[in-house]
C-alpha cells in the first residue's frame, strides 16, 4: 500500500471501532434488564472502568449464552482497554497524519489479544448460527458488523497491517448496510459507515478513486450527518460518535466546535482524562 494511503486506512478503521466500539438495541422490549446492563457496561468503558465493565459483560453472557451480543461486547471492552493502555485514541487527534504514521509500533499484550480473538470467535459462531435460520436477525447482524470493525481496528491501530484492516473495514460496512436495511433507526450502526465516509470524502480525488475500487467509498458531508445522528440518538455509541466528531473537527481545524464536543464528554465522563487533556491541548494551540 502506498504511504499516502495509510492515514486513510487507519482513520477509516477508527470509525468502525472500538470501541470501541456498535451495540444495536437488540434486546426485546420485554427484557429491559438486558438494555440496562449493556448501557451500564458501555458507560463504564467510557469512564475507563474496564474491570467492572468486563464483569458486566460476562454476567450478561451467563444469562444469555446463545446471544452473539455478549461476546461482541466483551471483545470491544478488551480492545478499548488496549487502546487506552497504548494511547491509541489520543493519537487519533493528531492533525498531522505523517506524525501518526511515524509513531512507534505499539507493543500489544499477547494475553489480551488471545482473549480478544476468542471472544470474537464465539460472537461470530453464534451470529452465523442465527443468520443461517434468520438472515434478518438484528442481533446477529450487529455482532457481525462490530466484530469486523474490531478486527479492522486491531489490525490497523495495533498491528499496523493496513491491507488486512481495509478488508475488515469493507466487511464492517457491508454488514452495517444489511443491518440498516432491516432497521433504519439503528443509529449506533451508523458509526461504522459515517466516519469512513467522512475520512475518504476528505481525501484527494485519486485516493478516493483507488479506495472506491477496493469497495470503500466516501462522502464527507454525509459522513458528518451520519455521525451526528449517532451522537444525537445512539443508545450505546452516542458518546463514541461524539469522540469521532471531535476528531473530525480537529482535522478540519474547527477547534471551537471540537472543544465544545469534548467539553460535553468531559462533563459526562469525568473519570476519563482524555477529554480534558485534548481540551487543554486545543487551548494551548497544539
N, C-alpha and C positions, 0 to 999 in steps of 0.2 A: 504494500500500500504506500502511496506517495506521502511524504511527510506532511504536505499541505492538507491532506485529508484527515489526519489523525485527530485534530481538535474537533472535527465534525463528528467523528465516531464517538469519542469519549463524551461529548456533550449530549449527543442523542441518547446514549445509554443511561446517562443520569436521569433523563426524563422517563425512562422506563422503570427506574428504581424502586430503589431502596425502599428504597426504603420504602427504600427503603420501603419499597416500599409500596396495593390497588384493591383493597378488600371491597368486594361487591356486597351490597345489602342483601346477602344471600339467604339469611335465615327466614323461616316462615313467620307470618305475622303473629302466630300464636305462640312464639317462643322468644319473648323479649329478653330472657336471661342470656341468650346467645349474643344478641346485639350488645348488651351491657358489657359482657366480659371482653368482647373483641374491642369495643370502644376503649375500655379500661387498658387493655394490653397495648394498644397503639398510642394512647396518651402517655403511658409510661415510657414508651420508646422515645417519644418527642422530648420527654423530660430526662432522658438518659438513664432511666432506672431499668437497665437491661435484665438484671437478675429477676426482678419482680415481674417484668413483662413476660419473661420466659416461663415463669411458673403459671401465669395466667393462661398462656397458650397451651402449655402441657395439660393443665386442668381441663381446658376446653376439648382437647383431643381425647382425653379419657372418657368424656361424656359423649363424644361423637366420633367414634373410632373409624367410621367409614367415610367421613366427610373430608374432602381434599383441602378445605379452607384451613383447618388446624395446622397441618404440617407446613402449608404455604406460609402462614403467619409466623410459625417457628423459624423457618428459613429466613424470612425478612428480618426478624429480630437478630438472628446471628450475623447477618450481613451488615445491618446497621451498626451493630456493636463493633464490628471490624472497621467499618468506615470511620467511626468515632476514634478508635484507637490509632488509626493510621492517618487521621486528619484529612480524609478524602473530601468531605463536604466543604471544609474550609477552602480547599484547593479549587473548588468549582467557582468560587468568587473571583478567581484571577481574571483580570481584564486582558492580560497578555497570554495568549494561548501558547506561545513559544516558551514562556516561563513554566507553564504547566507541563508541557511535553518534556522539558529538560529536568524535571524533578527526579529525585532518586526513585528507583523502583521500590514499591512497598515490600515489607517483609511479612508475608501472611502467616497466620497461625495455622499449622497443619491440622491440629485438632478441631479448630473452628471450621476449617474447610471440609473436613470429613463429616462433621455434624450437619453442615450446610447441604452438602451433596446428598446425604442420607435423607434429610427432611424433604428435599426436592423430589427425590426418587419416590418416596411414599406419596407425596402430593400428586405427582403425575400418574402413578399407578391407579390411585383412587379416582382421579379425574377421568382417565381414559376408560375405566370401568363404567362410569356413569354415562359418558358420551356414547359408548357402544350401544346403549339402550335408549338414551335420551339426548340426541345431538344438541338440543337447545337448553340443557341444564345450565342455569346461570352460575351456580357454584363451581361446576367443573370448568366452564369457560373462563371464569375468573382465575381459577387455580392455574390453568394453562397460560393465561395472559401474564400473571405475576411471576410464575416460575421461569418463563422465558426471559422476562425483564430482569429478574435477579441473576440469572446466568449471564446475561449480557453485561450487567454491572460488574460482576466478579471478574469476568474475562477482561474487560477493558480497564477498569479502575484499580484492580489489584494485580492481575497477572499481565496486563498490558498486551493482551492478544486481540488486536483490533479487528482482524478479519473474522475471527470466531464471534466476537461481540456484535459485529454488524449482522451476522446471520441470526443470532438470537434476537436482536432488536427487530429485525424484519418479522420473525415469528411472533414476537410480542404484539406488534402492530396488527398482524393478521388475526390473532386471537381476539384482540380488543375490538376489531371491526365486527367480528362474529358476535361478540358479547353485546355490543351496542345495537346490532340489528335485532337482538332479542329484547333488549331493554334500553331504549334510547335515553332514559333518565338515570342510567347508572353513571353518575358524574365521576365517580372515582376512576372509572376505566379511561376517562379522557386524559388522564396524566400520561398514559402510555403513548398517546398519539400527539398530544398538544405540544410537549417540549421538543420532540423530534421535528415536528413541522416548523416550529419557531426557529430552531438552530439551522436546519437545512435551508429554510427560506431566507436566512440571513447570509448565506454563502454566495459567492460569485456564481454566475450562470454556468460556467463549465463544470464546477464541482457539483452543482445541483443536477446537471445532466448525467454525470457519471453515477451519482448515487441513485438517481431515478432508474438507471439501467439495472442497478442492483436491487431494485424493488422498494426503495425508500424515497418518498417524495416530500417536499416541504412547501409551506405557505406561512410566512412569518406572522401576518396578521391573524390568520385563522388559528395558528398555534397559541397566540396570546388569548384569543377568545376562549379556546377550549380550556386552557389553564385557569382562566378567570372563572369559568363555570364550575370547575372543581373547587377552586378556592372559596367560592360562594356557597356551594351546595354539597360538596363531597362529604360523606359521612365519616370516613376514616382517613382519607388522604387530602382533605381540605388544607390542613397545615402544611403538608408536603408540597402541595401545589403553590402555596404562598412562598415557600422557600425557593422553588423553581422560578416563580415570577420575580423574586428579588434578584436572583442570579441573572435573569434576562435583562432586568433594568440596569444592573451594574454593567453588563456587557454593552448595553446601549447608551451608557454614560448618563442615564437618568437617575442620578444619585438621590434626588429628593424623593422620588417615588419608591426607590429601593429602601430608603431609610424608613419611610412610612410603613411599608410592609414588615420590615424587620422589627419595628417597634411593637407592632401588634403581636408578633410571635414572642418577643422578649417578655411582654406582659402576660401572655397566656401560658408560657412555659418557662417560669423563672429559674428552674434548675438547669436549664440548658444555656451554657455561657456563649455558644456560637453567635447568637443573635446580638448580644451586647458587644461582643468583640468586633463583629462586622460593622455595627453602627459606629463604634469608635474609629475603626479604620476609615470609614467613609468621611467622618467628621474631620479626620486628620488629613484628608485629601490623598490617601494612598489607593 
